[in-house]
Amino acid sequence: MAGLTIRVVSEKADGVCAECGRKLACAAGPRLVAETSAAPVCRDCGRRDAPSLVALLDLARAAQRVSRIHGSTLVPPIGALLDLARAAEDYTLSIRDRRRRVA
Protein backbone atom coordinates (compact mmCIF):
# COMPACT_ATOMS: atom_id res chain seq x y z
CA MET A 1 0.00 0.00 0.00
CA ALA A 2 1.38 3.41 -0.95
CA GLY A 3 0.16 5.29 2.09
CA LEU A 4 -2.69 6.00 4.45
CA THR A 5 -4.47 9.20 5.35
CA ILE A 6 -7.41 10.41 7.41
CA ARG A 7 -10.54 11.57 5.64
CA VAL A 8 -13.69 13.00 7.22
CA VAL A 9 -16.84 11.48 5.73
CA SER A 10 -20.32 12.84 6.42
CA GLU A 11 -22.22 9.59 5.99
CA LYS A 12 -21.74 6.06 7.23
CA ALA A 13 -21.04 3.34 4.72
CA ASP A 14 -20.15 -0.32 4.60
CA GLY A 15 -17.08 -1.44 2.74
CA VAL A 16 -14.07 -3.71 2.79
CA CYS A 17 -10.55 -3.00 3.98
CA ALA A 18 -8.26 -1.97 1.14
CA GLU A 19 -5.44 -4.03 2.66
CA CYS A 20 -6.87 -7.27 4.02
CA GLY A 21 -10.37 -7.41 2.49
CA ARG A 22 -12.19 -7.66 5.85
CA LYS A 23 -15.75 -6.26 5.93
CA LEU A 24 -16.07 -2.88 7.63
CA ALA A 25 -18.99 -0.86 8.96
CA CYS A 26 -17.65 2.69 8.66
CA ALA A 27 -19.35 5.35 10.77
CA ALA A 28 -19.63 8.98 9.75
CA GLY A 29 -16.70 11.14 10.78
CA PRO A 30 -12.96 10.69 10.47
CA ARG A 31 -11.71 7.39 9.10
CA LEU A 32 -8.50 5.86 7.84
CA VAL A 33 -8.33 5.48 4.06
CA ALA A 34 -5.81 4.53 1.39
CA GLU A 35 -4.27 7.63 -0.23
CA THR A 36 -4.56 6.38 -3.80
CA SER A 37 -8.05 4.88 -3.83
CA ALA A 38 -9.79 6.50 -0.81
CA ALA A 39 -10.92 2.98 0.17
CA PRO A 40 -11.34 2.43 3.94
CA VAL A 41 -8.66 0.62 5.91
CA CYS A 42 -9.38 -1.43 9.04
CA ARG A 43 -7.92 -0.58 12.43
CA ASP A 44 -5.59 -3.61 12.50
CA CYS A 45 -4.03 -2.83 9.13
CA GLY A 46 -3.81 0.84 10.08
CA ARG A 47 -2.09 0.02 13.34
CA ARG A 48 0.47 -2.07 11.45
CA ASP A 49 1.14 0.50 8.68
CA ALA A 50 0.45 3.87 10.35
CA PRO A 51 0.14 3.59 14.15
CA SER A 52 0.33 7.36 14.65
CA LEU A 53 -2.71 7.91 12.41
CA VAL A 54 -4.72 5.30 14.33
CA ALA A 55 -3.71 6.96 17.61
CA LEU A 56 -4.76 10.34 16.19
CA LEU A 57 -8.16 8.89 15.21
CA ASP A 58 -8.57 7.50 18.73
CA LEU A 59 -7.76 10.92 20.14
CA ALA A 60 -10.32 12.61 17.87
CA ARG A 61 -13.03 10.11 18.82
CA ALA A 62 -12.31 10.48 22.54
CA ALA A 63 -12.45 14.27 22.22
CA GLN A 64 -15.79 14.06 20.38
CA ARG A 65 -17.19 11.82 23.10
CA VAL A 66 -16.03 14.11 25.90
CA SER A 67 -17.47 17.16 24.13
CA ARG A 68 -20.87 15.45 23.76
CA ILE A 69 -20.86 14.48 27.44
CA HIS A 70 -19.64 17.91 28.55
CA GLY A 71 -22.49 19.61 26.68
CA SER A 72 -25.01 18.11 29.10
CA THR A 73 -23.04 18.28 32.36
CA LEU A 74 -20.95 20.85 34.18
CA VAL A 75 -17.87 18.59 34.35
CA PRO A 76 -17.32 15.46 32.24
CA PRO A 77 -17.05 12.17 34.17
CA ILE A 78 -13.57 11.19 35.28
CA GLY A 79 -13.72 8.05 33.10
CA ALA A 80 -14.23 10.14 29.96
CA LEU A 81 -11.40 12.47 30.92
CA LEU A 82 -9.09 9.51 31.58
CA ASP A 83 -9.99 8.04 28.16
CA LEU A 84 -9.08 11.37 26.57
CA ALA A 85 -5.78 11.52 28.49
CA ARG A 86 -4.94 7.95 27.49
CA ALA A 87 -5.66 8.63 23.81
CA ALA A 88 -3.46 11.74 23.96
CA GLU A 89 -0.66 9.77 25.58
CA ASP A 90 -0.92 6.97 22.99
CA TYR A 91 -0.68 9.53 20.20
CA THR A 92 2.34 11.20 21.80
CA LEU A 93 4.11 7.87 22.23
CA SER A 94 3.39 6.81 18.64
CA ILE A 95 4.88 10.06 17.32
CA ARG A 96 7.96 9.66 19.52
CA ASP A 97 8.43 6.05 18.36
CA ARG A 98 8.17 7.13 14.71
CA ARG A 99 10.77 9.84 15.24
CA ARG A 100 13.15 7.31 16.81
CA ARG A 101 12.79 4.98 13.81
CA VAL A 102 13.48 7.80 11.35
CA ALA A 103 16.53 9.12 13.20
N, CA, C and O atoms as a MOPAC input file, in Angstrom:
PM7 MOZYME 1SCF
protein

 N      0.85200 1    -1.17400 1     0.00000 1
 C      0.00000 1     0.00000 1     0.00000 1
 C      0.89500 1     1.23300 1     0.00000 1
 O      1.87500 1     1.29100 1     0.74200 1
 N      0.56400 1     2.20600 1    -0.82100 1
 C      1.37900 1     3.40800 1    -0.95000 1
 C      1.38000 1     4.24300 1     0.32200 1
 O      2.44200 1     4.67000 1     0.77600 1
 N      0.22600 1     4.48000 1     0.89700 1
 C      0.16100 1     5.29400 1     2.09300 1
 C     -1.25800 1     5.39400 1     2.60100 1
 O     -2.21200 1     5.06700 1     1.89500 1
 N     -1.38900 1     5.84800 1     3.82700 1
 C     -2.68900 1     5.99900 1     4.45300 1
 C     -2.87800 1     7.43900 1     4.86700 1
 O     -1.91300 1     8.15800 1     5.12400 1
 N     -4.13000 1     7.85500 1     4.92900 1
 C     -4.46600 1     9.20000 1     5.35000 1
 C     -5.79500 1     9.17900 1     6.09200 1
 O     -6.50000 1     8.17000 1     6.09000 1
 N     -6.12800 1    10.28600 1     6.72100 1
 C     -7.40700 1    10.40900 1     7.41400 1
 C     -8.31900 1    11.27800 1     6.56400 1
 O     -7.92000 1    12.33800 1     6.08200 1
 N     -9.53800 1    10.81500 1     6.38900 1
 C    -10.53500 1    11.56900 1     5.63800 1
 C    -11.80100 1    11.64900 1     6.47400 1
 O    -12.20800 1    10.66000 1     7.08200 1
 N    -12.42300 1    12.81700 1     6.50700 1
 C    -13.68600 1    13.00100 1     7.21800 1
 C    -14.82200 1    12.77000 1     6.23500 1
 O    -14.88400 1    13.39900 1     5.17900 1
 N    -15.72600 1    11.85200 1     6.59900 1
 C    -16.83800 1    11.48500 1     5.73400 1
 C    -18.12900 1    11.80100 1     6.47500 1
 O    -18.24800 1    11.52000 1     7.66800 1
 N    -19.09600 1    12.38400 1     5.77300 1
 C    -20.32300 1    12.83600 1     6.42400 1
 C    -21.39700 1    11.75600 1     6.54500 1
 O    -22.39500 1    11.96000 1     7.23500 1
 N    -21.21400 1    10.64000 1     5.90300 1
 C    -22.22500 1     9.58700 1     5.98700 1
 C    -21.57100 1     8.24100 1     6.27600 1
 O    -20.42600 1     7.99900 1     5.89500 1
 N    -22.31200 1     7.37000 1     6.95400 1
 C    -21.74500 1     6.05500 1     7.23100 1
 C    -21.92900 1     5.15900 1     6.01700 1
 O    -22.87100 1     5.31500 1     5.24100 1
 N    -21.01500 1     4.22800 1     5.87600 1
 C    -21.04000 1     3.33700 1     4.71900 1
 C    -20.35500 1     2.03300 1     5.07700 1
 O    -19.44500 1     1.99600 1     5.90500 1
 N    -20.80200 1     0.97500 1     4.44500 1
 C    -20.15100 1    -0.32300 1     4.59700 1
 C    -19.13700 1    -0.48200 1     3.47900 1
 O    -19.31200 1     0.06100 1     2.38800 1
 N    -18.09100 1    -1.22000 1     3.75200 1
 C    -17.07700 1    -1.43900 1     2.74100 1
 C    -16.16100 1    -2.57400 1     3.15900 1
 O    -16.44800 1    -3.30400 1     4.10800 1
 N    -15.06700 1    -2.71200 1     2.44700 1
 C    -14.06600 1    -3.71200 1     2.78500 1
 C    -12.72500 1    -3.01000 1     2.92300 1
 O    -12.47500 1    -1.99100 1     2.28000 1
 N    -11.87500 1    -3.56000 1     3.76000 1
 C    -10.55000 1    -2.99600 1     3.98500 1
 C     -9.72900 1    -3.09000 1     2.69500 1
 O     -9.70000 1    -4.13100 1     2.03700 1
 N     -9.07500 1    -2.00400 1     2.35300 1
 C     -8.25500 1    -1.96600 1     1.13700 1
 C     -7.02900 1    -2.86600 1     1.25500 1
 O     -6.44200 1    -3.23700 1     0.23900 1
 N     -6.63500 1    -3.22100 1     2.47300 1
 C     -5.43700 1    -4.03100 1     2.66400 1
 C     -5.74000 1    -5.52300 1     2.80000 1
 O     -5.15900 1    -6.35100 1     2.09800 1
 N     -6.66200 1    -5.85600 1     3.71700 1
 C     -6.87300 1    -7.27300 1     4.02400 1
 C     -8.19800 1    -7.82100 1     3.48800 1
 O     -8.39200 1    -9.03700 1     3.47900 1
 N     -9.11000 1    -6.95900 1     3.04500 1
 C    -10.37300 1    -7.41100 1     2.49000 1
 C    -11.45200 1    -7.71700 1     3.51700 1
 O    -12.51400 1    -8.22100 1     3.15200 1
 N    -11.20800 1    -7.42600 1     4.79100 1
 C    -12.19200 1    -7.66200 1     5.84500 1
 C    -13.35400 1    -6.68100 1     5.70200 1
 O    -13.14800 1    -5.52500 1     5.33200 1
 N    -14.58500 1    -7.14000 1     5.99700 1
 C    -15.75100 1    -6.26400 1     5.93200 1
 C    -15.69500 1    -5.22200 1     7.03300 1
 O    -15.31200 1    -5.52100 1     8.16400 1
 N    -16.08400 1    -3.98000 1     6.69500 1
 C    -16.06800 1    -2.87500 1     7.63400 1
 C    -17.41500 1    -2.17500 1     7.65300 1
 O    -18.06600 1    -2.04600 1     6.61600 1
 N    -17.83100 1    -1.72600 1     8.81900 1
 C    -18.99000 1    -0.85600 1     8.96200 1
 C    -18.43500 1     0.50100 1     9.37100 1
 O    -18.13400 1     0.71900 1    10.54400 1
 N    -18.29900 1     1.40100 1     8.42800 1
 C    -17.65500 1     2.68800 1     8.66300 1
 C    -18.68300 1     3.71700 1     9.09800 1
 O    -19.65900 1     3.96700 1     8.39200 1
 N    -18.46200 1     4.30900 1    10.25800 1
 C    -19.34700 1     5.35100 1    10.77200 1
 C    -18.99700 1     6.68100 1    10.11300 1
 O    -17.93300 1     6.83400 1     9.51300 1
 N    -19.91000 1     7.63200 1    10.23600 1
 C    -19.63200 1     8.97700 1     9.74700 1
 C    -18.55200 1     9.59400 1    10.62200 1
 O    -18.43300 1     9.26300 1    11.80200 1
 N    -17.77300 1    10.48400 1    10.04700 1
 C    -16.69700 1    11.13700 1    10.78100 1
 C    -15.34500 1    10.78100 1    10.21000 1
 O    -15.25400 1    10.32700 1     9.07000 1
 N    -14.29400 1    10.97800 1    10.98400 1
 C    -12.95500 1    10.68800 1    10.46800 1
 C    -12.71400 1     9.18500 1    10.35100 1
 O    -13.11500 1     8.40300 1    11.21300 1
 N    -12.06000 1     8.81000 1     9.28000 1
 C    -11.70600 1     7.39400 1     9.09600 1
 C    -10.39100 1     7.28500 1     8.35000 1
 O     -9.96100 1     8.21600 1     7.66900 1
 N     -9.77100 1     6.14900 1     8.48800 1
 C     -8.49800 1     5.86200 1     7.84000 1
 C     -8.77400 1     5.32100 1     6.44300 1
 O     -9.55500 1     4.38400 1     6.27800 1
 N     -8.13100 1     5.91300 1     5.43500 1
 C     -8.33300 1     5.47800 1     4.05500 1
 C     -6.98700 1     5.37600 1     3.34100 1
 O     -5.99000 1     5.96100 1     3.76400 1
 N     -6.98800 1     4.61500 1     2.24200 1
 C     -5.80600 1     4.52700 1     1.38800 1
 C     -5.68600 1     5.82200 1     0.59800 1
 O     -6.68700 1     6.33300 1     0.09700 1
 N     -4.47600 1     6.36200 1     0.47900 1
 C     -4.27400 1     7.62800 1    -0.23200 1
 C     -4.66700 1     7.54800 1    -1.69100 1
 O     -5.27200 1     8.48200 1    -2.21700 1
 N     -4.34100 1     6.46600 1    -2.35200 1
 C     -4.55500 1     6.37900 1    -3.79800 1
 C     -6.00300 1     6.11600 1    -4.17800 1
 O     -6.49200 1     6.68500 1    -5.15400 1
 N     -6.70000 1     5.26500 1    -3.42900 1
 C     -8.04800 1     4.87700 1    -3.83000 1
 C     -9.15400 1     5.42300 1    -2.93300 1
 O    -10.32900 1     5.31500 1    -3.28300 1
 N     -8.81400 1     5.99600 1    -1.80300 1
 C     -9.78700 1     6.49500 1    -0.81000 1
 C    -10.65800 1     5.37200 1    -0.25500 1
 O    -11.72900 1     5.63300 1     0.29300 1
 N    -10.20800 1     4.12500 1    -0.39100 1
 C    -10.92300 1     2.98100 1     0.17400 1
 C    -10.60700 1     2.89400 1     1.66500 1
 O     -9.48000 1     3.17500 1     2.07100 1
 N    -11.59200 1     2.50600 1     2.49000 1
 C    -11.34200 1     2.42900 1     3.93600 1
 C    -10.32300 1     1.35400 1     4.29100 1
 O    -10.15700 1     0.36800 1     3.57200 1
 N     -9.64700 1     1.56700 1     5.41000 1
 C     -8.65500 1     0.62300 1     5.91300 1
 C     -9.03600 1     0.27900 1     7.34600 1
 O     -9.37500 1     1.17000 1     8.12600 1
 N     -8.98600 1    -0.99700 1     7.70200 1
 C     -9.37700 1    -1.42700 1     9.04400 1
 C     -8.34700 1    -0.98000 1    10.08600 1
 O     -7.21800 1    -0.61600 1     9.75600 1
 N     -8.76100 1    -1.01800 1    11.32500 1
 C     -7.91900 1    -0.57700 1    12.43500 1
 C     -6.64200 1    -1.42100 1    12.55400 1
 O     -5.56500 1    -0.88100 1    12.80800 1
 N     -6.76000 1    -2.74100 1    12.37300 1
 C     -5.59100 1    -3.61200 1    12.50400 1
 C     -4.53700 1    -3.31200 1    11.44400 1
 O     -3.34700 1    -3.22700 1    11.75000 1
 N     -4.97600 1    -3.15300 1    10.19900 1
 C     -4.03000 1    -2.82600 1     9.12900 1
 C     -3.45400 1    -1.43000 1     9.33200 1
 O     -2.27500 1    -1.19400 1     9.06900 1
 N     -4.28600 1    -0.50800 1     9.80000 1
 C     -3.81000 1     0.84000 1    10.07500 1
 C     -2.79000 1     0.85700 1    11.19300 1
 O     -1.79400 1     1.57600 1    11.11900 1
 N     -3.03000 1     0.07800 1    12.21300 1
 C     -2.08800 1     0.01800 1    13.33800 1
 C     -0.74700 1    -0.55100 1    12.89000 1
 O      0.29900 1    -0.14700 1    13.39800 1
 N     -0.77100 1    -1.48000 1    11.95000 1
 C      0.47100 1    -2.06800 1    11.44600 1
 C      1.22400 1    -1.08100 1    10.54400 1
 O      2.44700 1    -0.97100 1    10.63300 1
 N      0.49300 1    -0.35900 1     9.67000 1
 C      1.13600 1     0.50000 1     8.67700 1
 C      1.31400 1     1.95300 1     9.12100 1
 O      2.28000 1     2.60600 1     8.72600 1
 N      0.38800 1     2.46400 1     9.94200 1
 C      0.44800 1     3.87200 1    10.35300 1
 C     -0.09200 1     4.02500 1    11.77300 1
 O     -1.18100 1     4.56700 1    11.95800 1
 N      0.65100 1     3.55600 1    12.77900 1
 C      0.14300 1     3.59300 1    14.14700 1
 C     -0.14900 1     5.00100 1    14.65300 1
 O     -1.05000 1     5.18300 1    15.47100 1
 N      0.59300 1     5.99400 1    14.18500 1
 C      0.33200 1     7.35600 1    14.65100 1
 C     -1.00700 1     7.87700 1    14.13400 1
 O     -1.67500 1     8.63900 1    14.83300 1
 N     -1.41000 1     7.48700 1    12.93500 1
 C     -2.71500 1     7.90900 1    12.41100 1
 C     -3.85200 1     7.24900 1    13.17500 1
 O     -4.87100 1     7.89000 1    13.43400 1
 N     -3.70000 1     5.99000 1    13.53900 1
 C     -4.72400 1     5.29900 1    14.33200 1
 C     -4.82900 1     5.94900 1    15.71200 1
 O     -5.93000 1     6.13500 1    16.22900 1
 N     -3.69100 1     6.29100 1    16.30700 1
 C     -3.70900 1     6.96400 1    17.60500 1
 C     -4.36400 1     8.33700 1    17.50100 1
 O     -5.07700 1     8.75500 1    18.41300 1
 N     -4.13000 1     9.03700 1    16.40200 1
 C     -4.76500 1    10.34100 1    16.19000 1
 C     -6.27700 1    10.18800 1    16.02900 1
 O     -7.03500 1    11.00800 1    16.54800 1
 N     -6.72500 1     9.16000 1    15.32300 1
 C     -8.16200 1     8.88800 1    15.20600 1
 C     -8.77500 1     8.57900 1    16.56300 1
 O     -9.86800 1     9.05300 1    16.87000 1
 N     -8.08700 1     7.79500 1    17.37300 1
 C     -8.57100 1     7.49700 1    18.72500 1
 C     -8.70000 1     8.76900 1    19.54900 1
 O     -9.66500 1     8.94000 1    20.29500 1
 N     -7.72700 1     9.65700 1    19.41200 1
 C     -7.76400 1    10.92100 1    20.14000 1
 C     -8.95200 1    11.77200 1    19.68600 1
 O     -9.64200 1    12.36600 1    20.51500 1
 N     -9.19000 1    11.83000 1    18.39000 1
 C    -10.31900 1    12.60900 1    17.86900 1
 C    -11.65500 1    12.04500 1    18.35600 1
 O    -12.55200 1    12.80200 1    18.72700 1
 N    -11.78600 1    10.72800 1    18.35500 1
 C    -13.03500 1    10.10900 1    18.82000 1
 C    -13.25400 1    10.33200 1    20.31000 1
 O    -14.37800 1    10.58800 1    20.74100 1
 N    -12.18700 1    10.23500 1    21.10000 1
 C    -12.30800 1    10.48200 1    22.54100 1
 C    -12.69800 1    11.93400 1    22.79900 1
 O    -13.52600 1    12.21000 1    23.66700 1
 N    -12.10900 1    12.86000 1    22.05200 1
 C    -12.44700 1    14.26600 1    22.22100 1
 C    -13.89900 1    14.54300 1    21.83500 1
 O    -14.57600 1    15.32800 1    22.49900 1
 N    -14.37800 1    13.91000 1    20.77300 1
 C    -15.78600 1    14.06200 1    20.38200 1
 C    -16.70700 1    13.54300 1    21.47300 1
 O    -17.72300 1    14.16600 1    21.78200 1
 N    -16.35700 1    12.40900 1    22.05300 1
 C    -17.19300 1    11.82200 1    23.09600 1
 C    -17.22400 1    12.71200 1    24.33300 1
 O    -18.28900 1    12.92000 1    24.91600 1
 N    -16.07700 1    13.23900 1    24.73900 1
 C    -16.02900 1    14.11500 1    25.90200 1
 C    -16.81900 1    15.39800 1    25.63400 1
 O    -17.50100 1    15.90100 1    26.52600 1
 N    -16.73200 1    15.92400 1    24.42300 1
 C    -17.46800 1    17.16000 1    24.12700 1
 C    -18.97700 1    16.92500 1    24.14000 1
 O    -19.72900 1    17.80800 1    24.55200 1
 N    -19.43100 1    15.76000 1    23.69900 1
 C    -20.87000 1    15.44900 1    23.76200 1
 C    -21.32700 1    15.30500 1    25.20900 1
 O    -22.40500 1    15.77700 1    25.56900 1
 N    -20.51800 1    14.66000 1    26.03500 1
 C    -20.86200 1    14.48300 1    27.44300 1
 C    -20.84100 1    15.83300 1    28.15300 1
 O    -21.73500 1    16.14700 1    28.93900 1
 N    -19.81300 1    16.62400 1    27.87000 1
 C    -19.64000 1    17.90600 1    28.55200 1
 C    -20.77200 1    18.87600 1    28.20600 1
 O    -21.07700 1    19.76400 1    29.00300 1
 N    -21.38800 1    18.72900 1    27.06000 1
 C    -22.49000 1    19.60700 1    26.68500 1
 C    -23.69300 1    19.47100 1    27.59800 1
 O    -24.48500 1    20.40600 1    27.71300 1
 N    -23.84600 1    18.32500 1    28.25000 1
 C    -25.01000 1    18.10600 1    29.10000 1
 C    -24.68800 1    18.12100 1    30.59500 1
 O    -25.59600 1    18.02500 1    31.42000 1
 N    -23.41900 1    18.23800 1    30.94900 1
 C    -23.03600 1    18.28500 1    32.36100 1
 C    -22.05400 1    19.41700 1    32.59200 1
 O    -21.45900 1    19.94200 1    31.65100 1
 N    -21.89000 1    19.78600 1    33.84800 1
 C    -20.94800 1    20.85100 1    34.18500 1
 C    -19.51000 1    20.37500 1    34.00900 1
 O    -18.67700 1    21.10300 1    33.46900 1
 N    -19.21700 1    19.17000 1    34.45900 1
 C    -17.87300 1    18.59300 1    34.34800 1
 C    -18.01500 1    17.17400 1    33.79400 1
 O    -18.82400 1    16.39700 1    34.30100 1
 N    -17.24700 1    16.82700 1    32.77000 1
 C    -17.32300 1    15.45800 1    32.24000 1
 C    -16.92300 1    14.44200 1    33.30000 1
 O    -16.15000 1    14.77000 1    34.20100 1
 N    -17.43100 1    13.21800 1    33.21400 1
 C    -17.05200 1    12.17100 1    34.16800 1
 C    -15.55000 1    11.87800 1    34.09000 1
 O    -14.92200 1    12.03200 1    33.04300 1
 N    -15.00900 1    11.45900 1    35.20500 1
 C    -13.57200 1    11.18800 1    35.27800 1
 C    -13.16400 1    10.09100 1    34.28900 1
 O    -12.06300 1    10.13500 1    33.74000 1
 N    -14.03500 1     9.11700 1    34.05900 1
 C    -13.71600 1     8.05200 1    33.10000 1
 C    -13.51000 1     8.59500 1    31.69500 1
 O    -12.59700 1     8.16800 1    30.98800 1
 N    -14.35900 1     9.53700 1    31.29000 1
 C    -14.22600 1    10.13700 1    29.95600 1
 C    -12.94900 1    10.96200 1    29.86000 1
 O    -12.26600 1    10.93600 1    28.83700 1
 N    -12.62800 1    11.68700 1    30.91700 1
 C    -11.39600 1    12.47000 1    30.91600 1
 C    -10.16100 1    11.57400 1    30.89400 1
 O     -9.16900 1    11.89900 1    30.24100 1
 N    -10.21700 1    10.45300 1    31.60400 1
 C     -9.09500 1     9.51100 1    31.57800 1
 C     -8.93600 1     8.86900 1    30.20200 1
 O     -7.81300 1     8.64400 1    29.75000 1
 N    -10.05900 1     8.57000 1    29.53000 1
 C     -9.98900 1     8.04500 1    28.16200 1
 C     -9.32000 1     9.05400 1    27.23300 1
 O     -8.49900 1     8.68600 1    26.39300 1
 N     -9.67700 1    10.32200 1    27.38800 1
 C     -9.07800 1    11.37000 1    26.57200 1
 C     -7.57100 1    11.48600 1    26.85900 1
 O     -6.77000 1    11.61400 1    25.93300 1
 N     -7.19900 1    11.44100 1    28.12300 1
 C     -5.78100 1    11.52000 1    28.48800 1
 C     -5.00500 1    10.31500 1    27.94100 1
 O     -3.87700 1    10.45500 1    27.47000 1
 N     -5.61500 1     9.15000 1    28.00700 1
 C     -4.93800 1     7.95000 1    27.49100 1
 C     -4.74600 1     8.02900 1    25.98300 1
 O     -3.68100 1     7.68100 1    25.47300 1
 N     -5.76800 1     8.48200 1    25.26700 1
 C     -5.65800 1     8.63000 1    23.81100 1
 C     -4.57600 1     9.64400 1    23.45800 1
 O     -3.81900 1     9.44000 1    22.50900 1
 N     -4.50200 1    10.73300 1    24.21300 1
 C     -3.46300 1    11.73700 1    23.96000 1
 C     -2.07700 1    11.16100 1    24.22300 1
 O     -1.13900 1    11.42800 1    23.47200 1
 N     -1.94800 1    10.37700 1    25.27900 1
 C     -0.65500 1     9.76800 1    25.58500 1
 C     -0.25400 1     8.74500 1    24.51900 1
 O      0.90900 1     8.68800 1    24.12100 1
 N     -1.21200 1     7.93900 1    24.05600 1
 C     -0.91700 1     6.96800 1    22.99300 1
 C     -0.44100 1     7.67200 1    21.73000 1
 O      0.49600 1     7.21500 1    21.07500 1
 N     -1.08300 1     8.78200 1    21.38800 1
 C     -0.67600 1     9.53300 1    20.20300 1
 C      0.74100 1    10.08400 1    20.38100 1
 O      1.56800 1     9.98700 1    19.47400 1
 N      1.01100 1    10.65100 1    21.53400 1
 C      2.33600 1    11.20300 1    21.80200 1
 C      3.40600 1    10.12400 1    21.71500 1
 O      4.46900 1    10.35000 1    21.13600 1
 N      3.13800 1     8.96300 1    22.28100 1
 C      4.11100 1     7.86700 1    22.23300 1
 C      4.31300 1     7.35300 1    20.81300 1
 O      5.43400 1     7.00700 1    20.43800 1
 N      3.24100 1     7.29500 1    20.01300 1
 C      3.39400 1     6.80600 1    18.64200 1
 C      4.22600 1     7.77000 1    17.80700 1
 O      5.00700 1     7.33500 1    16.96200 1
 N      4.07100 1     9.06900 1    18.03000 1
 C      4.88200 1    10.05800 1    17.31500 1
 C      6.34500 1     9.94500 1    17.73300 1
 O      7.24000 1    10.00600 1    16.89000 1
 N      6.58800 1     9.78300 1    19.02500 1
 C      7.96500 1     9.66400 1    19.51900 1
 C      8.62400 1     8.39900 1    18.96100 1
 O      9.79400 1     8.42900 1    18.57900 1
 N      7.87600 1     7.28400 1    18.91300 1
 C      8.43400 1     6.04800 1    18.35800 1
 C      8.77300 1     6.21500 1    16.88600 1
 O      9.80100 1     5.71700 1    16.42600 1
 N      7.91400 1     6.91700 1    16.13800 1
 C      8.16800 1     7.12600 1    14.71300 1
 C      9.41300 1     7.97800 1    14.51300 1
 O     10.20600 1     7.71800 1    13.60700 1
 N      9.58900 1     8.98600 1    15.34500 1
 C     10.77400 1     9.84100 1    15.23700 1
 C     12.04600 1     9.05800 1    15.52800 1
 O     13.07800 1     9.29000 1    14.89800 1
 N     11.97700 1     8.13300 1    16.47700 1
 C     13.15200 1     7.31500 1    16.80600 1
 C     13.53200 1     6.42600 1    15.63100 1
 O     14.71400 1     6.24700 1    15.33500 1
 N     12.50700 1     5.85900 1    14.95300 1
 C     12.79200 1     4.97600 1    13.81300 1
 C     13.39500 1     5.74400 1    12.65200 1
 O     14.24300 1     5.21500 1    11.93400 1
 N     12.97000 1     6.98100 1    12.45900 1
 C     13.48300 1     7.79600 1    11.34700 1
 C     14.90100 1     8.24000 1    11.61800 1
 O     15.72600 1     8.26900 1    10.70500 1
 N     15.19700 1     8.58500 1    12.85400 1
 C     16.52700 1     9.12200 1    13.19700 1
 C     17.60600 1     8.07900 1    13.20000 1
 O     18.76600 1     8.39100 1    13.47000 1

